[in-house]
Amino acid sequence: MEQLQNIQSVIEYFSDIYSSWQEINRLLKNKIQNPNSGDLSSQEFLFKFYNKNKEPNVLQTNLLNLILASSAEKAGVITTPLLALLRKNIFLFERNKEILENLNSYKMIEQSLLYYYDKRVSLEKDLELIKTYPYPTEVERQILIDETRKELSELSGEEEKERNRIVPFCQNFFPDIYQLSRELVVFINAFVPEKVITSESVSQSVGQNISPGNSAKSDPLGILDDPNRIFRTRMFEKFLVLERKLITDKYLKEESQNKELHWISTHENGKPDIKRLVTFLAGMLDNNHFLPNKDPKIKAFFESRYHIVIGQNFERKRRVPLLNEYKIVFHNYPF
């Protein structure tokens, strides 16, 4: 009975966190479309969400409890839609990085304090009117002046108190949330590998089941098993020829039982040579294999296909030096 209750709480956790990431991505899209948009309630949500989830140990505990109580396969049913939201967050941020890293949080604070500004202007107008209005006695005038000045002083105190309250909310949380989403993707994949949570056609070698002109069935993430979403026309077939050479040259290993592809090391320390993989991708980019502006999808496609985390190594500024290097390393490849 206790175990059943624990599982129920874990499922509720994932349901809540899924809804929260949906809202995060909605706010992110709004901010991209209008950098000056936003309200205090949205900022409070971002503040509470980030501070509650900035340490990934809560998700880790719930995910491990889920796997222990069921299996990695069943856990994958729950984590797959969450992974899709996390990758969406990463994609949106990386595509609009310049906008999202330069948001004006001070402007949002001032917008949230407009009430105090408007009220101050009204009281100052009243004060000027009192000074010139023909009251019967100067005593009456002075009483009203003192009362209005007292209201202005109290208003300043209230405004300062409210400013101190909302300042923590009016920060730019999107870069930190982006980093969190990257960490969570890595963690989930470590315990629920892509080959478990994606469709069977993805866990096998993607291109092996695709004939020219036909795309594969859509997987839950929508980009991992459809080469037509990232490759130019007929370039995927050309890529398959390059891939067989990668296997022959021992950059890539194919497990014969299920035809899974794994990027392997050319080093003695046994660690995957990620730089060599990015060098290879830089070669394909330089030879117009891919559709333009598909970086996040290209990265996700090859991370899934080769069971490896490429991470920031695929950023454009890191690829530039490799454009010359691929001609040396892969000089005998028919790009």
C-alpha positions as CSV (number, residue, x, y, z in Angstrom):
1,M,0.0,0.0,0.0
2,E,2.8,2.4,0.9
3,Q,4.6,1.6,-2.3
4,L,1.5,2.4,-4.3
5,Q,1.2,5.7,-2.5
6,N,4.8,6.5,-3.3
7,I,4.3,5.7,-7.0
8,Q,1.2,7.9,-7.0
9,S,3.2,10.8,-5.6
10,V,5.9,10.3,-8.2
11,I,3.4,10.3,-11.0
12,E,1.8,13.5,-9.6
13,Y,5.3,15.1,-9.4
14,F,5.9,14.4,-13.1
15,S,2.5,15.6,-14.0
16,D,3.1,18.9,-12.1
17,I,6.6,19.4,-13.5
18,Y,5.4,18.7,-17.0
19,S,2.7,21.4,-16.6
20,S,5.3,23.8,-15.2
21,W,7.6,23.3,-18.2
22,Q,4.7,23.9,-20.5
23,E,4.2,27.3,-18.9
24,I,7.9,28.0,-18.9
25,N,8.0,27.5,-22.7
26,R,4.9,29.6,-23.2
27,L,6.4,32.5,-21.3
28,L,9.7,32.0,-23.2
29,K,7.9,32.3,-26.6
30,N,6.0,35.4,-25.4
31,K,9.3,37.0,-24.3
32,I,11.0,36.2,-27.6
33,Q,8.1,37.8,-29.6
34,N,8.0,40.8,-27.3
35,P,11.0,41.3,-25.0
36,N,9.2,44.0,-23.1
37,S,6.2,41.8,-22.3
38,G,5.7,40.2,-18.9
39,D,3.9,40.9,-15.7
40,L,4.7,40.4,-12.0
41,S,2.7,37.2,-11.7
42,S,4.6,35.6,-14.5
43,Q,7.9,36.7,-12.9
44,E,6.8,35.3,-9.5
45,F,6.1,32.0,-11.3
46,L,9.6,32.0,-12.9
47,F,11.2,32.9,-9.6
48,K,9.4,30.1,-7.6
49,F,9.9,27.5,-10.4
50,Y,13.6,28.1,-10.7
51,N,14.3,28.2,-7.0
52,K,12.3,25.1,-6.4
53,N,13.9,23.2,-9.3
54,K,17.4,24.7,-9.7
55,E,18.9,21.7,-7.8
56,P,18.1,18.7,-10.0
57,N,18.1,16.2,-7.0
58,V,14.3,16.4,-6.7
59,L,13.8,15.1,-10.2
60,Q,16.6,12.6,-9.8
61,T,14.9,11.1,-6.7
62,N,11.5,10.9,-8.3
63,L,12.9,9.4,-11.5
64,L,15.0,6.7,-9.6
65,N,11.9,5.9,-7.5
66,L,9.9,5.5,-10.7
67,I,12.5,3.2,-12.3
68,L,12.8,1.1,-9.1
69,A,9.1,0.7,-8.8
70,S,8.5,-0.2,-12.5
71,S,11.2,-0.3,-15.2
72,A,13.2,2.0,-17.4
73,E,10.8,1.2,-20.3
74,K,7.7,2.3,-18.2
75,A,9.6,5.3,-16.9
76,G,10.3,6.3,-20.5
77,V,6.5,6.7,-21.1
78,I,6.5,9.5,-18.5
79,T,9.9,11.1,-19.3
80,T,9.4,11.2,-23.1
81,P,7.0,14.2,-23.1
82,L,9.1,15.9,-20.5
83,L,12.2,15.5,-22.6
84,A,10.3,17.0,-25.6
85,L,9.5,20.1,-23.5
86,L,13.1,20.4,-22.2
87,R,14.5,20.1,-25.7
88,K,12.0,22.7,-26.9
89,N,13.3,25.1,-24.2
90,I,16.9,24.5,-25.3
91,F,16.0,25.0,-28.9
92,L,14.1,28.3,-28.3
93,F,16.8,29.7,-26.1
94,E,19.7,28.8,-28.4
95,R,17.9,30.2,-31.4
96,N,17.1,33.5,-29.6
97,K,20.1,33.7,-27.3
98,E,21.0,37.3,-28.0
99,I,17.5,38.5,-27.2
100,L,17.1,36.4,-24.1
101,E,20.5,37.2,-22.6
102,N,19.9,41.0,-22.8
103,L,16.5,41.5,-21.3
104,N,15.9,44.7,-19.3
105,S,14.8,43.6,-15.9
106,Y,15.0,47.1,-14.5
107,K,12.3,48.2,-17.0
108,M,10.0,45.5,-15.7
109,I,10.5,46.7,-12.1
110,E,9.5,50.2,-13.1
111,Q,6.4,48.9,-15.0
112,S,5.4,47.0,-11.8
113,L,5.6,50.2,-9.8
114,L,3.5,52.4,-12.1
115,Y,0.7,52.6,-9.5
116,Y,3.0,54.4,-7.1
117,Y,4.2,56.8,-9.9
118,D,0.7,57.7,-10.9
119,K,-0.4,58.2,-7.3
120,R,2.6,60.4,-6.6
121,V,1.9,62.6,-9.6
122,S,-1.7,63.0,-8.4
123,L,-0.6,64.0,-4.9
124,E,2.0,66.4,-6.2
125,K,-0.7,68.1,-8.3
126,D,-3.0,68.3,-5.2
127,L,-0.1,69.9,-3.3
128,E,0.3,72.6,-5.9
129,L,-3.4,73.2,-6.0
130,I,-3.5,73.5,-2.2
131,K,-0.7,76.1,-2.2
132,T,-2.7,78.4,-4.6
133,Y,-6.3,77.7,-3.6
134,P,-8.0,80.6,-1.7
135,Y,-8.7,78.9,1.7
136,P,-10.4,81.0,4.4
137,T,-7.3,80.8,6.6
138,E,-3.7,79.9,6.2
139,V,-4.1,77.4,9.1
140,E,-6.4,75.3,6.9
141,R,-4.0,75.5,4.0
142,Q,-1.1,74.4,6.2
143,I,-3.1,71.5,7.6
144,L,-3.8,70.2,4.1
145,I,-0.2,70.8,3.0
146,D,1.1,68.8,5.9
147,E,-1.4,65.9,5.3
148,T,-0.5,65.7,1.6
149,R,3.2,65.7,2.4
150,K,2.6,63.0,4.9
151,E,0.8,60.9,2.2
152,L,3.7,61.5,-0.2
153,S,6.2,60.3,2.5
154,E,4.1,57.2,3.3
155,L,3.7,56.5,-0.4
156,S,7.5,56.6,-0.8
157,G,7.9,54.1,2.1
158,E,5.3,51.8,0.5
159,E,7.0,52.0,-2.9
160,E,10.4,51.2,-1.4
161,K,8.9,48.2,0.5
162,E,7.2,47.0,-2.7
163,R,10.4,47.5,-4.7
164,N,12.4,45.4,-2.3
165,R,9.7,42.7,-2.5
166,I,9.6,42.4,-6.3
167,V,13.3,42.9,-7.1
168,P,14.1,39.2,-6.7
169,F,11.2,38.3,-9.1
170,C,12.2,40.8,-11.8
171,Q,15.4,39.0,-12.8
172,N,16.1,37.3,-16.1
173,F,15.6,33.7,-15.2
174,F,15.7,32.3,-18.8
175,P,19.5,31.7,-19.0
176,D,19.5,29.8,-15.7
177,I,16.4,27.8,-16.7
178,Y,18.1,27.0,-20.0
179,Q,21.1,25.6,-18.2
180,L,18.8,23.6,-15.9
181,S,17.0,22.1,-18.9
182,R,20.3,20.9,-20.3
183,E,21.3,19.3,-17.1
184,L,18.0,17.5,-16.8
185,V,18.2,16.2,-20.4
186,V,21.6,14.7,-19.7
187,F,20.4,13.1,-16.4
188,I,17.2,11.6,-17.8
189,N,19.2,10.1,-20.8
190,A,21.7,8.6,-18.3
191,F,19.0,6.6,-16.6
192,V,16.4,6.2,-19.3
193,P,18.5,5.9,-22.5
194,E,17.1,7.2,-25.8
195,K,16.9,3.6,-27.2
196,V,14.3,2.9,-24.4
197,I,12.1,6.0,-24.6
198,T,12.0,6.5,-28.4
199,S,10.2,4.4,-30.9
200,E,11.7,1.1,-32.2
201,S,12.6,2.6,-35.5
202,V,14.8,5.1,-33.7
203,S,16.6,2.5,-31.5
204,Q,17.6,0.8,-34.6
205,S,19.8,2.6,-37.2
206,V,17.5,5.3,-38.6
207,G,18.5,5.2,-42.2
208,Q,18.4,1.4,-42.5
209,N,14.6,1.4,-42.7
210,I,14.2,4.4,-45.0
211,S,14.0,4.1,-48.7
212,P,14.8,7.1,-50.9
213,G,12.0,9.7,-50.9
214,N,10.2,8.2,-47.8
215,S,10.6,9.5,-44.3
216,A,10.4,7.4,-41.2
217,K,7.5,7.3,-38.8
218,S,7.4,10.2,-36.3
219,D,8.8,9.5,-32.9
220,P,7.6,11.2,-29.7
221,L,10.2,14.0,-30.1
222,G,9.3,14.7,-33.6
223,I,12.8,15.2,-35.0
224,L,15.0,12.2,-34.2
225,D,13.9,9.7,-36.8
226,D,13.1,11.9,-39.8
227,P,16.3,12.8,-41.8
228,N,14.2,14.8,-44.3
229,R,13.8,17.4,-41.5
230,I,17.5,18.2,-41.5
231,F,19.0,16.9,-44.8
232,R,18.8,18.5,-48.2
233,T,17.2,16.5,-51.0
234,R,19.0,13.2,-51.6
235,M,21.8,14.1,-49.2
236,F,20.7,11.6,-46.6
237,E,21.4,8.7,-49.1
238,K,24.9,10.2,-49.6
239,F,25.4,10.4,-45.9
240,L,24.6,6.7,-45.5
241,V,27.6,6.0,-47.8
242,L,29.8,8.2,-45.5
243,E,28.4,6.4,-42.5
244,R,29.5,2.9,-43.8
245,K,33.0,4.3,-44.1
246,L,32.9,5.6,-40.6
247,I,32.2,2.1,-39.4
248,T,35.0,0.7,-41.5
249,D,37.4,3.3,-40.2
250,K,36.3,2.5,-36.6
251,Y,34.8,5.9,-35.7
252,L,31.4,4.2,-35.5
253,K,30.5,0.8,-34.1
254,E,27.4,-1.1,-35.3
255,E,26.1,-3.7,-32.9
256,S,25.0,-6.5,-35.2
257,Q,22.1,-7.8,-33.1
258,N,20.0,-4.7,-33.4
259,K,22.1,-2.5,-35.7
260,E,22.5,0.2,-33.0
261,L,25.1,2.7,-33.9
262,H,27.6,4.1,-31.3
263,W,30.2,6.7,-31.8
264,I,33.4,5.2,-30.4
265,S,36.8,6.4,-29.4
266,T,39.9,6.6,-31.5
267,H,41.8,7.2,-28.2
268,E,43.3,4.6,-25.8
269,N,41.5,6.1,-22.8
270,G,38.2,4.7,-24.1
271,K,36.4,8.0,-24.1
272,P,34.3,9.0,-27.1
273,D,36.0,11.4,-29.4
274,I,33.3,14.0,-29.6
275,K,35.6,16.5,-31.3
276,R,36.1,14.1,-34.2
277,L,32.3,13.6,-34.5
278,V,31.8,17.4,-34.6
279,T,34.6,17.7,-37.2
280,F,32.8,15.2,-39.3
281,L,29.5,17.1,-39.0
282,A,31.4,20.3,-39.9
283,G,32.5,18.6,-43.1
284,M,28.9,17.8,-44.0
285,L,27.8,21.3,-43.2
286,D,30.6,22.7,-45.4
287,N,29.4,20.5,-48.2
288,N,25.7,21.5,-47.9
289,H,24.3,18.3,-46.6
290,F,22.0,20.0,-44.2
291,L,19.1,22.5,-44.4
292,P,20.0,25.9,-43.1
293,N,19.4,27.0,-39.5
294,K,18.7,23.4,-38.2
295,D,21.5,23.3,-35.6
296,P,19.5,22.1,-32.6
297,K,17.8,19.4,-34.7
298,I,21.0,18.3,-36.3
299,K,22.6,17.9,-32.8
300,A,19.5,16.1,-31.4
301,F,19.4,13.8,-34.5
302,F,23.0,12.6,-34.1
303,E,22.9,12.4,-30.3
304,S,20.1,10.0,-30.7
305,R,21.5,8.1,-33.7
306,Y,24.9,7.6,-32.2
307,H,24.0,7.4,-28.5
308,I,26.3,10.2,-27.4
309,V,25.9,13.7,-25.9
310,I,27.5,16.3,-28.2
311,G,26.5,19.3,-26.0
312,Q,28.0,22.7,-26.5
313,N,30.7,21.2,-28.8
314,F,28.3,21.8,-31.7
315,E,28.0,25.6,-31.2
316,R,28.8,27.6,-34.3
317,K,31.8,29.4,-32.8
318,R,33.3,26.0,-31.8
319,R,32.8,24.5,-35.2
320,V,34.5,27.3,-37.2
321,P,38.1,26.1,-36.5
322,L,37.1,22.6,-37.6
323,L,36.1,23.6,-41.1
324,N,39.7,23.3,-42.2
325,E,40.5,20.4,-39.9
326,Y,37.9,18.1,-41.5
327,K,39.7,18.3,-44.8
328,I,42.8,16.9,-43.2
329,V,41.1,14.3,-40.8
330,F,38.5,13.1,-43.4
331,H,40.5,13.8,-46.5
332,N,39.6,10.5,-48.1
333,Y,35.8,10.8,-47.5
334,P,33.6,11.5,-50.5
335,F,31.7,14.5,-49.1
